[in-house]
């Protein structure tokens, strides 16, 4: 298994953070890793993304929405044939006592091909998901400042 777990306490309520995550039109303003995204976010529907794993190249990525608990959890991924690879991506939000949000970013690869992907792209994936997590926090703060 290969896993990236990041968390950030954000000084914005979960509704604002959720809006940042699900407002795909604004991704180019804050997200340097997933540079474009399109989805209904309905369970079973696709999520079409362009991902910049390597700094000089974006690649298309289509995954499936597995769970959507509005304002709390967005879970999507892919399952490759023969148990080769399962990719899980989760955005987890919970309210804090101060009125902010505790945000967890989870990326997990499982299957017999996961160690290969981790070896080849682990550093780039850690960088990308780190930038994305900081971007969610930054954009949420900007939205609060605009109100």
ZIGI-V950919 format. One record per backbone hydrogen bond with DSSP energy under -0.5 kcal/mol. CO is the residue of the C=O (numbers start at 1). NH is the residue of the N-H. Records with the same first field share a line. If there is no record, write none. Layout:
CO=NH + NH
This chain:
2=109
4=107
6=105
8=10 + 103
10=12 + 101
13=16 + 17
14=18
15=19
16=20
17=21
18=22
19=23
22=24
23=26
24=27
26=29 + 30
27=30 + 31
30=32
33=35 + 52
36=50
38=48
42=45
45=65
46=40
47=49 + 63
48=38
49=61
50=35 + 36
51=53 + 59
54=57
57=54
59=51
61=49
63=47
64=66 + 77
65=44
67=75
68=70
69=72 + 73
72=93
73=69
74=91
75=66 + 67
76=89
77=64
78=87
80=83
81=84
83=112
84=113
85=80
86=110
87=78
88=108
89=76
90=92 + 106
91=74
92=104
94=102
96=99
100=96
101=10 + 103
102=94
103=8
104=92 + 106
105=6
106=90
107=4
108=88
109=2
110=86
111=114
113=117
114=118
115=119
116=120
117=121
118=122
121=125
122=126
123=127
124=128
125=129
126=130
127=131
128=132
129=133
130=134
131=135
132=136
133=137
134=138
135=139
136=140
137=141
138=142
139=143
140=144
141=145
142=146
143=147
144=147
